[in-house]
Amino acid sequence: MELILSAGIGTLTASGVYLLLRPRTYQVVIGLSLLSYAVNLFIFGMGRLRVNAPPILEPGGVGDLARHTDPLAQALVLTAIVIGFAMTALFLVVLLASRGFTGTDHVDGREQRGD
């Protein structure tokens, strides 16, 4: 399971960095989103990968770390997902406004022509 998670994180990170280096603003926004997804998976993986383990203690139970998962990582990822959606929506609005003002969707605002 750890190998699949690390391969997914690596793929998302590589794709995000590739898209960040592209000249179009939409590709940059998608690259930032992919990077934030990779970071979310990384944080979630740091909370220990456990299947069917409860994140909270049962009433009157003793806290055994071998049977429970870390709820802090789950809470951080949930918060990061909400912030990531808001950030992506803001970036898309800025992208549309920039395209309306400049007439192009290049990052530097200039269209490159191949002569």
C-alpha positions in Angstrom: 0.0 0.0 0.0 2.9 2.4 0.8 4.4 1.7 -2.7 1.1 2.6 -4.4 0.8 5.8 -2.3 4.3 6.9 -2.9 4.0 6.2 -6.7 0.8 8.3 -6.7 2.5 11.1 -4.8 5.4 11.0 -7.2 3.2 11.0 -10.3 1.1 13.9 -9.1 4.2 15.9 -8.1 5.9 15.3 -11.5 2.8 16.2 -13.4 2.2 19.3 -11.3 5.8 20.6 -11.8 5.6 19.9 -15.5 2.3 21.9 -15.8 3.7 24.7 -13.6 6.5 25.2 -16.2 4.1 25.5 -19.1 3.4 29.0 -20.7 -0.4 29.0 -20.4 -2.0 30.2 -17.2 -4.7 27.4 -17.2 -2.0 24.8 -17.2 -0.3 26.6 -14.3 -3.5 26.5 -12.3 -4.0 22.8 -12.9 -0.3 22.2 -12.0 -0.8 24.0 -8.6 -3.9 21.9 -8.0 -2.0 18.7 -8.7 0.8 19.8 -6.4 -1.7 20.5 -3.6 -3.2 17.0 -4.1 0.2 15.5 -3.8 0.9 17.4 -0.6 -2.5 16.2 0.8 -1.7 12.6 0.0 1.7 13.1 1.7 0.2 14.5 4.8 -2.4 11.8 4.9 0.3 9.2 4.5 2.3 10.6 7.4 -0.7 9.9 9.7 0.0 6.2 9.4 -1.8 4.1 6.8 -4.2 1.9 8.6 -7.2 0.1 7.2 -10.4 -0.1 9.2 -8.8 1.6 12.2 -10.9 4.2 14.1 -9.4 7.7 14.4 -10.8 8.3 17.9 -10.8 6.4 21.2 -13.9 4.6 22.3 -15.5 5.7 25.6 -13.7 4.1 28.5 -11.1 2.5 26.3 -7.3 2.7 26.7 -5.4 4.5 24.0 -3.4 1.9 22.1 -1.5 3.5 19.1 -1.2 0.2 17.3 -5.0 0.0 16.8 -5.8 3.7 16.0 -4.9 6.1 13.3 -3.8 9.7 13.7 -6.8 12.0 13.4 -4.7 15.2 13.1 -3.5 14.3 9.6 -7.1 13.6 8.5 -8.2 17.0 9.9 -5.3 18.8 8.2 -6.0 17.1 4.8 -9.7 18.0 5.1 -8.9 21.6 5.8 -6.4 21.7 3.0 -8.9 20.3 0.5 -11.4 23.1 1.3 -8.6 25.7 1.0 -7.4 24.1 -2.2 -10.9 24.4 -3.8 -11.2 28.0 -2.8 -7.7 28.7 -4.1 -8.4 27.1 -7.4 -11.7 29.0 -7.8 -9.8 32.3 -7.1 -7.1 31.4 -9.6 -9.7 30.7 -12.3 -11.4 34.0 -11.7 -8.1 35.8 -11.9 -7.2 33.8 -15.1 -10.5 34.8 -16.7 -10.0 38.5 -15.8 -6.4 38.5 -17.0 -7.4 36.9 -20.3 -10.2 39.5 -20.7 -7.7 42.4 -20.1 -4.8 41.1 -22.2 -6.5 38.9 -24.8 -4.2 36.0 -24.2 -3.7 33.4 -21.6 0.1 33.3 -21.5 1.7 33.7 -18.1 3.8 36.7 -19.2 0.9 38.2 -21.2 2.8 38.1 -24.5 2.0 35.6 -27.3 5.1 33.9 -28.7 5.2 33.7 -32.4 7.4 31.2 -34.2 9.0 32.9 -37.2 
